[in-house]
Amino acid sequence: MASGVQAVLFDLDGTLIDHDGAAEVALVETLLATPGVRRVDDAHLRWRHLEELAMDRYLAGELTFTEQRRLRVTSLAAELGLGTWDDRRADAWFAGYLRRYEAAWRIYPDVRPALHALAERNPDLRLGVLTNGDAGQQREKLRHVGLADELPDVIASSEVGAAKPSAEIFHAGCARLRLAPHEVAYVGDRLRTDAIAATDAGLYGIWLNRGDDPAPTGAPVIRTLGDLPAHLAGLAG
């Protein structure tokens, strides 16, 4: 185990749970059930972009969680030529999408073996989640996929009042664990928002680069969570 590291915190969406995969399945199924929709082939790419824009505004305090959902729906409806939707129609559409999205929540195949390997190497190692987003929904995701007991410490931006890449949320996570930042490793799939931001906050930030993205300097890189136990053990060696 890495020298001095007593806890590992993980990002949730894109790191432990395949958010993009679930969102794409849910979007396609919901659009196919929406009268007037003529194409769904690349709609998930636009939906992902709209989600990023709306979530950025939510995390900045410009929109409530419900308002960012409505903005995504009404924007997509307009782009698909479905006209101008009011809040009631947007909420009804999103309710159907949400049911399908929740049903499609899945963890990546490397998650559970990595968590077990970490626990076997160091039974005293604390494991948790630090995530942007609504605390209730993020905890429900962990419960749904069966990780709530293995990752009992959950730090969410909606409760902290600050979001990644702000150092404040990382320091709040360390405070929750009652550990100094240098005693906590943080693993996430976004280089700057997760790994570099965690490093800048004093944690040991690690970039989980699941794709073939270039690996610039700024943070150590792993390709799968299966690489994490050996990576941390190598630092201690």
C-alpha positions in Angstrom: 0.0 0.0 0.0 1.2 3.5 -0.8 3.3 5.0 2.0 1.1 7.1 4.2 -2.2 6.4 2.3 -4.9 5.3 4.7 -7.9 5.8 2.5 -9.0 5.8 -1.1 -11.9 7.9 -2.4 -13.4 7.3 -5.8 -15.3 9.4 -8.2 -18.6 7.7 -9.0 -19.9 8.3 -12.6 -17.5 7.1 -15.2 -15.2 5.6 -12.6 -17.3 3.1 -10.7 -20.7 3.3 -12.5 -21.1 3.4 -16.3 -23.1 6.6 -16.4 -22.7 7.2 -20.1 -23.8 3.7 -21.0 -26.9 3.9 -18.8 -27.8 7.4 -20.1 -27.5 6.3 -23.7 -29.7 3.2 -23.2 -32.3 5.3 -21.3 -32.3 8.1 -23.9 -32.8 5.9 -26.9 -35.6 4.0 -25.2 -37.3 7.1 -24.1 -37.0 8.9 -27.5 -38.4 5.8 -29.3 -41.4 6.1 -27.0 -41.8 9.9 -27.7 -44.3 10.8 -30.4 -42.8 12.9 -33.3 -39.2 11.7 -32.9 -37.8 10.8 -36.3 -34.1 10.1 -35.4 -32.2 8.8 -32.4 -28.9 7.8 -34.0 -26.7 10.5 -32.6 -29.0 12.1 -30.0 -27.1 10.6 -27.1 -24.0 12.7 -28.0 -26.1 15.9 -27.9 -27.7 14.7 -24.7 -24.3 14.2 -23.1 -23.3 17.7 -24.1 -26.5 19.2 -22.8 -26.0 17.4 -19.5 -22.5 18.7 -19.1 -23.6 22.3 -19.7 -26.6 22.0 -17.4 -24.7 20.3 -14.7 -22.0 22.9 -14.8 -24.6 25.6 -14.2 -26.2 23.5 -11.4 -22.8 23.0 -9.7 -22.2 26.7 -10.0 -25.4 27.4 -8.2 -27.2 29.0 -11.2 -29.8 26.2 -11.4 -31.5 23.9 -9.0 -31.2 20.1 -9.6 -34.7 20.1 -11.1 -34.1 23.1 -13.3 -31.0 21.6 -14.8 -33.0 18.5 -15.8 -35.7 20.6 -17.3 -33.2 22.6 -19.3 -31.7 19.5 -20.8 -35.1 18.1 -21.8 -36.5 21.4 -23.3 -33.2 22.0 -25.2 -33.2 18.5 -26.7 -36.9 18.7 -27.6 -36.3 22.0 -29.4 -33.3 20.6 -31.3 -35.3 17.5 -32.4 -38.1 19.7 -33.8 -40.6 18.8 -31.1 -41.5 22.4 -30.2 -41.4 24.3 -27.0 -42.1 22.2 -23.9 -43.4 23.6 -20.6 -42.2 22.4 -17.2 -45.0 19.8 -16.8 -44.2 18.1 -20.1 -40.5 18.2 -19.5 -40.9 16.7 -16.0 -43.2 13.9 -17.4 -40.7 13.0 -20.1 -37.8 13.1 -17.7 -39.6 10.8 -15.3 -39.8 8.1 -18.0 -36.1 8.7 -18.8 -35.1 8.5 -15.2 -36.9 5.1 -14.7 -35.0 3.7 -17.6 -31.7 5.3 -16.5 -31.9 3.9 -13.0 -32.7 0.4 -14.4 -29.6 0.6 -16.5 -27.2 1.4 -13.7 -24.2 -1.0 -13.8 -20.7 -1.0 -12.3 -17.7 -1.5 -14.6 -16.4 -5.1 -14.5 -13.1 -4.1 -12.8 -14.8 -2.4 -9.8 -15.6 -5.2 -7.4 -12.3 -7.2 -8.0 -10.3 -4.0 -7.3 -12.2 -3.2 -4.1 -11.7 -6.7 -2.9 -8.0 -6.6 -3.7 -7.6 -3.4 -1.9 -9.3 -4.7 1.2 -7.2 -7.9 1.1 -4.0 -6.0 0.9 -4.9 -3.7 3.8 -8.1 -4.5 5.8 -7.8 -1.1 7.6 -7.8 0.9 4.4 -10.9 3.1 4.3 -12.8 3.3 1.0 -15.4 5.8 -0.1 -16.8 8.1 -2.8 -16.4 11.8 -3.4 -18.7 13.0 -6.2 -20.3 16.0 -7.8 -24.1 15.8 -7.9 -27.1 15.2 -5.8 -26.3 13.3 -2.7 -29.6 11.4 -2.6 -29.2 10.1 -6.2 -25.6 9.2 -5.8 -26.2 7.2 -2.7 -29.1 5.5 -4.4 -26.8 4.5 -7.2 -24.4 2.8 -4.8 -27.3 1.0 -3.1 -28.7 -0.1 -6.4 -25.4 -1.7 -7.6 -24.6 -3.2 -4.2 -21.6 -1.0 -3.2 -23.1 0.9 -0.3 -21.6 -1.3 2.3 -18.1 -1.4 0.7 -18.0 2.3 0.2 -19.7 3.7 3.3 -18.2 7.2 3.2 -19.9 9.4 0.6 -19.1 13.0 0.1 -21.3 14.8 -2.4 -21.2 18.3 -3.7 -24.8 19.0 -2.9 -24.1 18.5 0.8 -20.7 20.2 0.9 -21.7 23.3 -1.0 -18.7 23.0 -3.3 -17.9 20.9 -6.3 -14.9 19.5 -8.0 -12.4 20.9 -9.1 -12.6 23.1 -6.0 -10.2 22.1 -3.2 -13.0 22.7 -0.7 -14.8 19.4 -1.5 -11.6 17.4 -1.4 -10.7 18.9 2.0 -14.3 18.2 3.2 -13.7 14.5 2.2 -10.5 14.4 4.2 -12.2 16.0 7.2 -15.0 13.4 7.0 -12.4 10.7 7.2 -10.4 12.6 9.8 -7.3 12.2 7.7 -4.8 14.7 6.3 -5.0 15.2 2.6 -1.6 13.4 2.0 -3.1 10.3 3.6 -5.9 10.1 1.1 -5.7 8.9 -2.6 -8.4 10.0 -5.0 -9.2 8.1 -8.2 -11.3 9.6 -11.1 -11.8 9.3 -14.8 -11.4 13.1 -15.5 -7.8 14.2 -15.6 -8.2 17.8 -14.5 -11.5 17.7 -12.6 -10.5 14.6 -10.6 -6.8 13.7 -10.6 -5.1 17.1 -11.0 -7.6 18.9 -8.8 -7.1 16.3 -6.1 -3.4 16.6 -6.4 -3.6 20.4 -6.1 -5.7 20.0 -3.0 -2.9 17.9 -1.4 -4.3 14.4 -2.0 -2.6 11.7 -4.1 -4.6 12.1 -7.3 -4.8 9.2 -9.8 -6.3 9.5 -13.3 -8.3 6.4 -14.4 -7.8 6.7 -18.2 -10.2 4.0 -19.5 -9.8 5.1 -23.1 -6.8 5.8 -25.4 -6.5 9.4 -24.4 -3.0 10.9 -24.4 -1.5 10.8 -20.9 -0.1 14.2 -20.2 2.0 14.9 -17.2 0.3 16.1 -14.0 -1.0 12.9 -12.4 -0.2 9.2 -12.3 -2.3 7.1 -14.7 -3.9 3.7 -14.5 -5.9 2.1 -17.3 -8.2 0.0 -15.2 -9.1 -0.1 -11.6 -7.5 -3.5 -11.6 -4.2 -1.7 -11.8 -4.9 0.3 -8.6 -3.8 -2.1 -5.9 -0.4 -2.8 -7.5 0.0 0.9 -8.2 -0.4 1.8 -4.6 1.6 -1.1 -3.4 4.4 -0.1 -5.7 4.6 3.4 -4.1 5.2 1.7 -0.7 7.9 -0.6 -2.1 
